[in-house]
Amino acid sequence: MKVTGALEPFLPFCRRLLPSRLAGLSLALLKSTALEAAVLAGHLLLYPTGLTPERRSPAPPAEPDGTDRLPVRPVPPVVLLHGFIDNRSVFVLLRRALAQHGGQRVESLNYSPLTCDVRTAAELLGRHIEEICERTGSHQVDVVGHSLGGLIARYYVQRLGGDLRVRTLVTLGTPHSGTRVVPLANAHPIVRQLRPGSEVIEELTRPAPGCRTRFVSFWSDLDSLMDPVETACVDHPDLMATNVHVTGIGHLALPVHPAIATGIRQALDEAHPEERMAGGLTVA
């Protein structure tokens, strides 16, 4: 994705001023920043459309007995869970990509921007997932969580027995080990829960023997909200986890970029995504 074409005439000059490695990093950072700004502008326009809960469509009617049907690979519904002070509008493009290319039934959930506790939000997520399973007739779901949404989903899976319901949990820029970014934001209780060493983060380090959910975590070396950036990796001896290193994009672009959408589809389609994504994703 080319977002900084206007900068290309100045690249030779930049390379003369900086060592090649620093010039390459500076170029990647410029591209990432430009993309983040474009994503933020687009999301602000779409934000009002995601304030209301999503309209739930009924499950498709069962076909009459004796009807010839082509064999269809059963796939669980996909639940999308947004990040802090956000709503379901952040998943407009990802939802379309999953529905069109993967054939999954996709639902986006909103939780209140006034949410002050990861545990409470995880309990609410669990109730939503039970309702989705009952309505669709599916025993399990897949979950894609961006930022805080990924941590809420992990808490549900790991601490509230959600591994019975969640087949695969994909996280995008989620502070699994806590993030130190923006210290002044500690006034908000849920931000304090996202800090390294908080009670919530400590609970997620406890043993989780027999956890059945498969984790796939996308983390970016240019994610400005993850400090350190490796905190977006799942590092737990009891969890089946694949960490996908993304280069070239920032935090806001993770649920929007088509390369990430392709990686998510692979993660949901394959039993062992690490075989396909071991090299990570690079966005030029």
C-alpha positions in Angstrom: 0.0 0.0 0.0 1.6 3.3 -1.1 0.5 6.1 1.1 3.5 8.4 0.9 4.2 8.7 -2.8 4.9 12.4 -2.5 7.9 11.7 -0.3 9.7 9.5 -2.9 11.6 12.4 -4.6 13.2 13.3 -1.3 14.4 9.8 -0.5 17.9 10.1 -2.1 18.4 13.3 -0.1 17.3 11.5 3.1 19.6 8.6 2.5 22.6 11.0 2.1 21.8 12.6 5.5 21.1 9.3 7.4 22.8 5.9 7.5 20.9 3.4 5.3 19.3 1.6 8.3 18.1 4.8 9.9 16.8 6.1 6.5 14.9 2.9 6.0 13.4 3.1 9.5 12.5 6.7 9.0 10.8 6.0 5.7 8.8 3.1 7.3 7.8 5.4 10.2 6.7 8.2 7.8 4.6 5.7 5.9 3.1 4.3 9.0 2.3 7.8 10.4 0.7 8.8 7.2 -1.4 5.7 7.2 -2.4 6.1 10.8 -3.6 9.6 10.1 -5.6 8.5 7.1 -7.2 5.7 9.1 -8.0 8.0 12.0 -9.7 10.5 9.7 -11.8 7.8 8.1 -12.7 6.2 11.4 -13.8 9.6 12.9 -16.2 9.8 10.0 -17.6 6.3 10.5 -17.6 6.4 14.3 -21.3 7.6 14.6 -22.5 4.7 12.5 -21.2 2.3 15.2 -22.7 3.8 18.3 -25.9 1.7 18.2 -25.8 -2.1 18.6 -25.6 -4.2 15.5 -28.9 -5.5 14.1 -28.9 -9.3 14.6 -30.0 -11.3 11.6 -31.8 -14.6 12.3 -30.2 -17.9 11.6 -30.9 -19.2 8.1 -33.9 -21.6 8.0 -33.2 -25.3 7.8 -33.7 -26.9 4.4 -36.5 -29.4 3.9 -35.7 -33.1 4.3 -34.6 -34.7 1.1 -33.1 -31.6 -0.4 -29.8 -32.2 -2.2 -27.1 -30.0 -0.7 -23.5 -29.4 -1.6 -21.1 -30.3 1.2 -20.1 -27.1 3.1 -17.2 -26.9 5.5 -18.7 -25.9 8.8 -17.1 -22.7 10.1 -18.0 -21.1 13.4 -19.3 -17.5 13.6 -16.7 -14.8 14.0 -17.2 -12.2 16.8 -15.4 -8.9 16.4 -14.5 -6.9 19.6 -13.2 -3.3 19.4 -10.7 -1.5 21.6 -10.7 1.2 24.2 -13.1 4.2 23.6 -14.1 2.8 20.3 -17.0 0.9 18.7 -17.9 -1.7 16.0 -17.3 0.8 13.2 -13.6 0.1 13.3 -14.3 -3.3 11.7 -16.2 -2.1 8.6 -13.5 -3.3 6.2 -12.4 -6.4 8.1 -16.0 -7.6 8.5 -16.5 -7.3 4.7 -13.3 -9.2 4.0 -14.2 -12.0 6.3 -17.8 -12.3 5.0 -16.8 -12.2 1.3 -13.7 -14.3 1.3 -14.1 -16.7 4.2 -17.9 -17.3 4.2 -18.1 -16.9 7.9 -21.1 -15.4 9.7 -19.6 -12.2 11.3 -21.0 -10.2 14.2 -19.6 -7.1 15.8 -20.1 -6.4 19.5 -20.1 -3.1 21.3 -19.2 -2.6 25.0 -19.8 0.6 26.8 -17.1 3.4 26.6 -17.7 3.8 30.3 -16.5 0.2 31.0 -14.1 0.4 33.9 -13.2 -3.3 34.5 -11.8 -5.9 32.1 -13.5 -8.7 34.2 -16.9 -7.2 33.9 -16.5 -6.7 30.1 -15.3 -10.4 29.8 -18.5 -11.6 31.6 -20.6 -9.6 29.3 -18.7 -11.0 26.3 -19.4 -14.5 27.6 -23.2 -13.8 27.7 -23.1 -12.4 24.2 -21.3 -15.5 22.9 -23.7 -17.8 24.6 -26.6 -16.0 22.9 -24.8 -16.2 19.5 -24.2 -19.9 19.9 -27.9 -20.5 20.8 -29.2 -18.3 18.0 -26.9 -19.8 15.3 -26.8 -23.4 16.5 -23.0 -23.3 16.6 -21.1 -24.9 19.5 -18.1 -22.5 19.1 -17.1 -19.1 17.8 -13.9 -17.4 16.6 -13.1 -14.1 18.1 -11.0 -11.2 16.7 -10.2 -8.5 19.3 -8.4 -5.2 18.6 -6.3 -3.8 21.5 -8.3 -3.8 24.7 -10.9 -6.1 23.0 -8.3 -8.8 22.6 -7.5 -8.6 26.3 -11.1 -8.8 27.3 -11.5 -11.9 25.1 -8.4 -13.5 26.5 -9.7 -13.0 30.1 -12.9 -14.6 29.1 -11.1 -17.6 27.5 -8.5 -18.1 30.2 -10.2 -17.1 33.4 -14.0 -17.6 32.8 -14.0 -21.0 31.0 -14.5 -19.4 27.6 -12.1 -21.9 26.0 -15.2 -24.2 25.7 -16.8 -21.7 23.3 -13.9 -19.9 21.6 -12.1 -22.0 19.0 -9.6 -19.4 17.9 -8.8 -16.0 19.4 -7.0 -13.5 17.1 -5.7 -10.4 18.8 -4.5 -7.2 17.1 -2.2 -4.9 19.0 -3.3 -6.3 22.4 -1.2 -5.5 25.5 -1.0 -9.1 26.8 1.8 -8.2 29.2 0.7 -4.6 29.9 1.7 -1.4 28.3 3.5 1.6 29.8 2.4 4.2 27.2 0.7 7.5 28.2 1.3 7.5 32.0 -1.1 10.4 32.4 -4.0 8.1 31.4 -3.8 6.2 34.7 -6.7 8.3 35.9 -8.9 5.8 34.1 -9.4 2.6 36.0 -9.3 0.3 32.9 -6.0 1.9 31.8 -4.6 1.0 35.2 -5.6 -2.6 34.5 -3.6 -2.4 31.3 -0.3 -1.6 33.1 2.4 -4.2 33.6 2.0 -5.8 37.0 -1.7 -5.0 37.4 -4.1 -7.5 39.0 -5.6 -8.4 35.6 -2.2 -8.9 33.9 -1.1 -10.9 36.8 -4.1 -13.2 36.6 -3.3 -13.9 32.9 0.1 -15.1 33.9 -1.3 -17.8 36.1 -1.4 -21.5 34.9 -4.0 -22.3 32.4 -3.6 -26.1 31.9 -5.8 -27.7 29.3 -6.9 -24.4 27.7 -8.4 -25.4 24.3 -8.5 -22.1 22.5 -5.8 -21.4 19.9 -4.3 -17.9 20.1 -3.0 -15.9 17.1 -1.5 -12.5 18.0 -0.6 -9.9 15.4 2.0 -7.4 16.8 3.7 -4.5 15.0 7.2 -3.0 15.6 5.6 0.4 14.8 2.7 0.1 17.2 3.0 3.3 19.2 0.5 2.2 21.9 2.4 -0.9 22.9 5.4 -0.1 25.2 7.4 -2.3 24.7 6.0 -3.4 21.3 6.6 -7.1 22.3 3.9 -6.8 24.9 1.4 -7.5 22.1 2.8 -11.1 21.9 1.2 -14.0 23.8 3.8 -15.5 26.0 2.4 -18.3 28.2 3.6 -21.9 28.5 0.1 -23.3 28.7 -1.4 -21.5 25.7 -1.3 -22.6 22.1 -0.1 -19.3 20.6 1.3 -18.1 17.3 2.7 -14.5 17.3 2.7 -12.9 13.9 5.3 -10.0 13.5 3.9 -7.2 11.4 6.2 -4.5 10.0 5.2 -1.2 8.4 1.9 -0.3 10.0 0.8 1.2 13.4 -1.9 0.4 15.9 -4.9 2.0 14.3 -4.3 0.3 10.9 -4.2 -3.3 12.3 -8.0 -3.9 12.0 -8.1 -2.0 8.6 -5.2 -3.1 6.5 -5.9 -5.7 3.8 -2.7 -7.6 4.5 -3.8 -8.1 8.1 -7.3 -9.2 6.9 -5.6 -11.9 4.8 -3.6 -13.0 7.7 -6.7 -13.2 9.9 -8.5 -15.3 7.3 -5.5 -17.7 7.2 -5.5 -17.9 10.9 -9.2 -18.8 11.1 -9.0 -21.2 8.1 -6.0 -23.3 9.1 -5.4 -25.7 11.9 -1.7 -24.7 12.2 -1.3 -21.1 11.0 2.3 -20.9 12.2 3.2 -23.0 9.2 2.0 -20.3 6.9 2.8 -17.1 8.9 6.1 -17.9 10.5 7.8 -15.2 8.5 5.4 -12.5 9.6 3.8 -9.8 7.4 5.6 -6.9 5.8 3.7 -3.9 4.5 5.7 -1.8 2.0 
